[in-house]
Amino acid sequence: MTLDAFRGLLAPLVLCHHFVLTYHFKVDGVWGLAKNKLVSNIGAIPVSMFFMITGYLFIGKICRGGIHWRELTINRVLRIYPLFIFVLGVIYTIYFFYYKGHATPGELIFSFREALIFNLPPLNGIEIASFISGAHWTLIYEAVFYLSLPILALLNLKTLSVRAILCAALPAIILYSSYHTLGLIDDLFTLFAYGGLAYAIASSRFAYIFRSKLMTYIALVTLIYALFFSHYYTYKQMFLISISFCCIAAGNDMFGLLKNRGLTKLGDISYSIYLTHGFILYTLFTLFNLLPFADTPEYIYYLLLPAIMALACGVAIITYTYIESPFLTINAKLKTRLFKKNKA
């Protein structure tokens, strides 16, 4: 439950990050505020924590054993792709109807093929990734991590089997042949490992220590320090925020904050908030030109944040209800009908 509520904190923080960046992009023409550590970190730290959550959940599955790879593959495809493909539809709609963009069948096929591996290169000079604030970039890291799971699972086996080796062989070939073309930052995979460490702590007899009041204070102090004084995606920052994450994974509710029902509900729609908020910002401030940025004081712009947050949550509720939730139901039915029968 604490992780569900924690997700409900993380996705809105990414929205806040992109909200601030949108203002400065409109005023200065530069996307990013590298010199402002707080602004950078309210984007970087939530993303890092999302990676840790993934590591915690799926390394945990490996440690518990009994993973069925076909079931896991279908689960991940039905969890990630339906909303992402909907977002792609929005992106291409903006490109063709607002920008009057053009593309040959070959260019469109190439663009869509790249999009399916979570890469959104410019389409005939138009940065289509900017339509969603570039939020898609994290999904390729998640996908690579999922591909690595059968390989990691070999390390947890007492005796190797032919089946386990064959399950790991195809992902290994895919990663070996294509990883170098993806342009990924290797260091970021450390975050998934920290998630695995958090699982080890949470499932150990020492978990109670991480639920203590003292560890709560330590977690909050290190998290605040990381927010204001660390540089994003460095090993130092990863270590600092891993302390908080290990506490939360062990069941620490951070003085009751993560027991909040509202945050838990936000956690349910966190993926929708994450993927759709960039489109909302782009629509309001680029397509509709809601504000004359050159003549608008910065504080006036920031007063819009509560309304933008409410709108993003409203859109996320709709996309969760009509896109995510139906496929979650399909996934649950497949798990019951197909995989239970196979296990029987």
KALIN-V463261 format. One record per pair of residues at least 4 apart in sequence whose ideal C-beta (glycine too) atoms are under 6 Angstrom apart, sorted by sequence separation. I is the first residue (numbers start at 1). J is the second residue. D is the distance in whole Angstrom. If there is no record, write none. Layout:
BEGIN
I:J:D, I:J:D
END
This chain:
BEGIN
21:25:6, 24:28:5, 37:41:6, 40:44:6, 41:45:5, 55:59:5, 56:60:6, 76:80:6, 77:81:5, 80:84:6, 81:85:6, 93:97:6, 94:98:5, 95:99:6, 103:107:4, 148:152:6, 168:172:6, 175:179:5, 215:219:6, 225:229:5, 226:230:5, 245:249:6, 248:252:6, 254:258:5, 269:273:6, 272:276:6, 273:277:6, 281:285:6, 282:286:5, 283:287:5, 284:288:6, 292:296:6, 296:300:5, 304:308:6, 316:320:6, 319:323:5, 320:324:5, 321:325:5, 333:337:6, 334:338:5, 335:339:5, 336:340:5, 67:72:6, 96:101:5, 103:108:4, 114:119:4, 115:120:6, 122:127:5, 123:128:5, 129:134:5, 202:207:5, 210:215:5, 247:252:4, 253:258:4, 285:290:6, 291:296:5, 296:301:6, 320:325:6, 25:31:5, 33:39:5, 61:67:5, 95:101:4, 230:236:6, 253:259:5, 284:290:5, 114:121:6, 157:164:6, 230:237:4, 120:128:6, 120:129:4, 21:31:6, 154:164:6, 226:237:5, 111:123:5, 154:168:5, 226:240:4, 226:241:5, 120:136:6, 150:167:5, 151:168:5, 118:136:5, 150:168:4, 222:240:5, 20:39:5, 118:139:4, 150:171:5, 151:172:6, 222:243:5, 223:244:5, 118:140:4, 147:171:4, 219:243:5, 17:42:5, 219:244:4, 16:42:6, 17:43:3, 88:115:5, 99:126:6, 147:175:6, 219:247:4, 13:42:5, 14:43:6, 14:46:5, 215:247:5, 280:312:5, 13:46:5, 95:128:6, 277:312:5, 10:46:4, 210:246:6, 216:252:6, 91:128:5, 94:131:5, 210:247:5, 10:49:5, 211:250:6, 273:312:6, 276:315:5, 91:131:5, 210:250:4, 211:251:5, 211:252:5, 210:252:6, 207:250:4, 273:316:4, 276:319:6, 272:316:4, 201:246:5, 141:188:6, 145:192:5, 198:245:5, 202:249:5, 269:316:4, 272:319:4, 190:238:6, 194:242:4, 198:246:5, 202:250:5, 269:317:6, 272:320:5, 201:250:6, 198:249:4, 269:320:4, 76:146:6, 54:142:6, 62:152:6, 47:138:6, 58:149:6, 62:153:5, 62:156:5, 69:167:5, 18:133:4, 55:192:3, 59:196:4, 52:191:5, 56:195:4, 60:199:4, 135:274:6, 51:191:4, 55:195:2, 59:199:6, 51:192:6, 55:196:5, 52:194:5, 56:198:5, 48:191:5, 52:195:4, 56:199:5, 135:278:5, 133:278:3, 132:278:4, 132:279:5, 131:282:5, 41:227:5, 44:232:3, 87:275:5, 44:233:6, 90:279:6, 38:228:6, 41:232:6, 40:232:5, 83:275:6, 48:241:6, 52:245:5, 56:249:5, 45:241:6, 86:323:5, 83:323:5, 82:323:5, 83:324:6, 6:248:6, 82:327:5, 2:248:5, 78:327:5, 2:253:5, 6:258:6, 5:258:4, 78:331:4, 5:260:6, 8:263:4, 2:258:4, 75:331:6, 5:263:4, 8:266:3, 5:264:5, 8:267:4, 11:270:4, 22:281:5, 4:264:5, 7:267:4, 18:278:6, 5:267:6, 11:273:4, 15:277:4, 4:267:4, 7:270:4, 11:274:5, 18:281:6, 22:285:6, 27:293:5, 26:293:4, 71:339:5, 23:301:5, 19:305:6, 15:312:6
END
